[in-house]
């Protein structure tokens, strides 16, 4: 149980002690303290769009997050450049930014009429009079203003040149037509941009990565297959084949006064809210049933409030997966935006022999959430959808292809195209 009325000094101490040291060099979306929640980095004006900017485009990014306290604090952000594998590439700020790589997060508002008090922070990136000068992978790091060596959370985003044309197709896998999907990528010249950008359409300079939904564990680098005229084809290889998985599970707790979809019970106890979801089930042997969901995303919403961003409650959400005995050789994880697509202590479910079920409790902001339950064998291997979710060729997965380029005279990995397909 949390104590709500935390004095500012104690809170600040706990906040800083729980933060990661900056030297940890985190290159993935992560939160290092329990007091920061609901971190979202999206295209400005459209929270459903991923954080991808065009190098010469007018769009900007919107960062939003909550701090679980009734006292405001000063935060600072820093922007750094990474290579195609999300490792620091050593570029200095003046090499990728025209302006300042650091800034302050000064816009905040307190929550209104909520049991759990929180401060809601927002920030627009890049800052005024600042622009990105090169494409590629970027890491946003947020720290306390007076402790720049302590990382509170990180978020990844991309800047693309759209210098070539790309086509992404999704079809049934030829060797497993009922359970798998095959993704193919075709790269062509962009007659307007390629000559100006200096791109040589040759496979030795190009890396193509494909991501299924938001998953981080099964991102594939596709090998070059063949030419078709002047088109580079990435197809017909084992790396192109993905297990189809299943439709995402979801629940709706946008109304805490009544049980919504997949919510079994809502309780108020000790000044906190507890939401018990209907028990999940093993779907691995069930027929496929299409369900409209957010493919692992979530949307903050409170049906009986005027301003969901500031009036939505925080609740402890209880997940459960009844099984007769625990799975051997691996662990079960709740995977989606609600856990940053990570496989860690925060997302791992624990087996309770008394209930004969895997259980997990997450602190989430009121709204609509989608997720999957994945079994991951020990040893940092790719998680399996087949164990609990089942695999189906008709699942409407969202595939994103990221095309990187590093020519003979380039000192960094350029992102020259981003394309999506279902």
N, C-alpha and C positions, 0 to 999 in steps of 0.2 A: 504494500500500500504506500502511496506517496503522501507526503505531508504537503498540503496545498500552499499554506502561507509560509513560504520559504523566505527568510530574510535575504536581502540582496548580497551581502558579503558571503554567506554560506553558499548560496547558489553559484556565485562566480567562482568560488574555490572548486566546487565539485565539477563545474563546467570545464574549467581549465585542466583539472587533473584527469578527466576522462577523455580529453582530446588526444589525437595522435601527434607524435612529433613530426615536424615538417620533413625531417630526413627520411621518413618512411617511404616517401616518393610514391604515394598512392596514385595509380593511373586508371581508376575505375570509379564508378559512382559508389560512394560509401558515406556513411554517417558514423562519426566516432564518439558521439555522446547521446545519452538517452533524453536529453532536454531539447534536442532539435528533431522536429517531425515534419512530415508532409513537404519534402523538398521537391520542387518542380522547376525544371528549366525547359521552356518551350518557346516556340516562335511567338513573338509579340503579337497579341491580338487573336491568337488561335491556340488555346491550350491543348488541342488534339494533335497539333503538328509537332514532329520531332525537332530537336535543336540543330537544324542544319541551315546555314546561311550561304547565300551566293556571294562570291567575292566582290562583285561589283554591284550587288543588289541593294535595294533600299531598306530591307528588313532588318530587325534587331531581335534580340532575345529577351525574354522576361524570366527573371529568377524570383521565386516566391518560396517562403518557408515560415514555419511557426517555431517559436521558442516557448517552451512550457514554463512560463513564469509570469508574474504580474509586474515585473520590472523590466524596462528596456535596457539593452546593452548596445555597445558600439561594435560593429563588425567591419572587417576589411576583406576584399577579394583580390586575387591575383590571377592573371591569365598566363599560361605557359603553353609552348608548342611541343607536340609529340610526334613520333614517327608512326608508320602504318600499324605497328604492333603495340602502340600506346606506351612506348618507352620514351623518356626524355631524350631529345635529339641534340641538345646543346645549343640551340639557336638562342641568341641574345634578343631581348625584347625589341630593340630597334630594327631587327631583321624581319619581324613578323607583324609589328604594329606601328602605325603612325599616330603617336599619342602615348598615353600612360598605360602600363600593364597592370597597375594597381588602382584601386578606388575604394570608396567608403559606401556602406549600405546604410543610408540615413532615413529611408522612408519606412515607417512602421505605424501600426495601429493596434490598439488593444482589443481583445475579444470582447463581445458584448453579451451579457446575460448568460454566460456559460458556467457550468459547474467547475470545469477546469479552466483557470485563467491562462491565457497565452497572448503573446505578442506576434502579430503577423507582419513580416518584412517583405518588401519588394524592391527590385532593382532592375534597371534596363541596361542591357549590354549590346555593343560596346558603349562606353560613356560618350557624352557629347564631345565633339571635336576629336574623336578617336576612331580609327578605322583599321581593319585588317588589311595587310599588304600581301600576304601569301595565303594559299589554301592549305588544307591539311587537318590533322587532329589537334584539338585544343583541350586543355584541362583547366577548369575553373576551381580554384581553391579558396575556401572561406575560413578565416581565422578571427579570433578576438582582436580588436584594434590594438590593445596593449600587449598581446602575446602572439606576434607574427610567426613564432616558431611552433605553434600548436594548431593543428588542422582540425576543424570542427566537422567539415564535410567537403566532399568534392563532387563535381559534376562534369561529365564529358560532353563536348559538342564538336561540330565539324563545320568547316568553311570549304565550299567547293567552287571550282572554276567552271564546271559544265563545259569543258573544252572539247569533248568528243561526243558523239552520239552513241547511246547504248540501248539495247533491247533486252529485256528479261522475260523469259517464258517459264511457266510452271506446268508440268504435265505428269501423268502417271509414270512411275518408274517402270522401265521395260521388264526388269527381272523380278519385280514384286508389285504388280499392278493394283493390288487390293490395299496395301498398307503404306506404300512409300510415294514420295513425290520427287521428281527430277527437275532441277533448276538449271537453265541454260542462259548464258550471257553472251551477247554478240556486240562487238565494238566496231564502230565505223568512224570515218572522218566526219568532222563537223566543218563544212566548207567555209563557214563564216569565222569560226574561232580557232580551229586547229593550226592553220599556218601562222596566225598572229601569236598564238601561245607557245609555239615552238615544240609541239608534241610530235614525237616520232612514234608512229603506230607500229611498234615492234614489241613482241612479247617479252624480250629480255629486260625491258624497261618498265613493264606493267605488272601490277599485282591486283588481283580481283578477289575480294572477300564477299561472302554471302552470309547474311544473318537471318535466322528464322524468328519472326516476331521480335521480342526484345532479348532473347536468350544470349548469354555470353559464353556458355560452355560448349556450344556446338557450332560456333562460327567457322566456316570453311574457307580456306584459300583455294580457289579453283585453279587447277593446272591448265595451261594452254593446250588445246586439242588440235586445231588445224586452221588453215585459211580457207575462206570461201570467197574467191576473188580477192578484194582488199580488206575483207571483214575478218577480224580476229574472232575465233569461235572457242568458247569455253563450254564444252558439252561432252556427254558420253563417257564420263569418268566416274569412278566410285565416289569421289568427293562431291559430285553434283547431286547425289541422292540423299534425301532427308527422310527420316521416319515421319509419317503424316501426323501422328498425334491425334488429339481429339479436340472438340470444341471446349473453350475455356469454361470452367465453373465460375459462378458469380453469385453475389448476394447484394441485397439492397437494404441499407440501414439509414436511408434518407429520412425516415420517419421513426423516431424512437418512442412514440406514443402508441404505436401499433406495430405488429409484426408484418414486415414486408417480405419479399421473395427470399426464400432460403434462410430466413431468420426464425428461430424457434421460440426464443424468449428474450425479453429485455428486463433487466433488474437494476434497481437503484439501491446501492448499499454503501454506507460510510462516505457519502459525498461523491461516489464514483458510479459510473455506468458500466454494466456488464451485459454483453450481447452473446447469447448462445446460438450458434448456427445449427441448422439441421445437419445431422451427421452425413459426411461424405460417403461415397460408396466406391468400391472397386469397379471400374467400368471397362476393364481390359477384355472381358468376354461378352460385353453387350453390343448389340447392333448400334451402328452410328446414328445419332439423332442430331441434326443441325440446330445450333442454338446461336442466336445473335449475342455477341459479347464484345468486349473491348480488347480482345487479344492480349490480355495481361495488364491492361491499363486500369485507371480508376478516375472517377469524377466526384469532386467534393460537392455535396448537395444536402440541403435541409429543407424539406418540403413546407414546413410551417414557419419558416424564417424568411425575412426580407433580404438579408445579406448572408448567404451561406459561408462566404469566406471568413467572416468575423463571428458568425452566430452558430456555426456548426459545433457540436459537442465532440469531445474525445471520449472513446469508449474502449474497454477491454473486450476484444472479440475472441471467442473461444472456438477453435477448429477441432474437429475430431474425425478420425478415419477408423471405424471398427474393423479389425481383422483378428482372426483366431490366434495367430502367433506372429511375432515380429519377423520382418524380412532379414535374412542373413546376408552378410557380406556387403552391406551398404546402409544408407539412411534415407529417410523420406523428407522432402523439403516442400515448403509452400513457395511457389515461384511466380513472380510477376512484378509489376511496378511497386506493389505494396511492400516487397522485400528487396527492391533494387535489383531483382533477378540474380541475387547472390546466393551461394550455397555456404552458409555460415551458421553460427549459433542462433542468430536471430530468426532464420528461416527454417531451421531443422526441427521436425516434430519428434517428440519423445514417446516411446511406447510405455503405456501404463498397463501392467498385467492385471490389475484389479478390474479395470474397465474393458480389458481386451481391445484396446484401441490406441492408435497414435493420437496425441493431443498437442495443442499449441495455443498459446494466448498472445495476441498482438495488440498493441495500443494503436488504434486507427482513428482518423478523423471521420466524422459522419459523412456518408455518401454511398456511392455505388462502386463495387470492386469486382475485378475478375482475376482469376488465378488458375494454376494447375498444381497437381500433386505429382512430383517427380521422384523416382527412385534413382539414387546415384551410388554406384559401387564405390567402395573405398579406394583411394589412390588418385583423386582428382580426375577421374575419368568422366566421359560424357554421360549426362543423366539420361535415363531411359523413360520414354513415354509408354512403352509397351507394358510395363509392370503393373501400373495402376490406371492409367488413362486409356490405354489401347491405341492402336494406330489405324488410321483410315485415309485412303487416298483423297477423299472428298473434303477433308478438313480445310476451311478457308484460312490457311496460314498466310501471313504477310511476310514476303521475302524482300530484303533490301540488299542491293549490290553496291559495294563501295569500290571504286576503281582508282588506284593510286599509281602515280607515275614518278619515276626517278631517272631522268635522262643522264647522259654522260657528263653534263656540266652542272647538274643540280646538287645541292648540298642538303636537301631535305625531301621528304615524301610529299608530293603534291597530290591533292585529291581532285581528280579531273572530271569525275562524274558520280552521281548518286541516282539510282533508279530503283523503283519498287514494283512489285507484281504480286498477285494472289493466284 
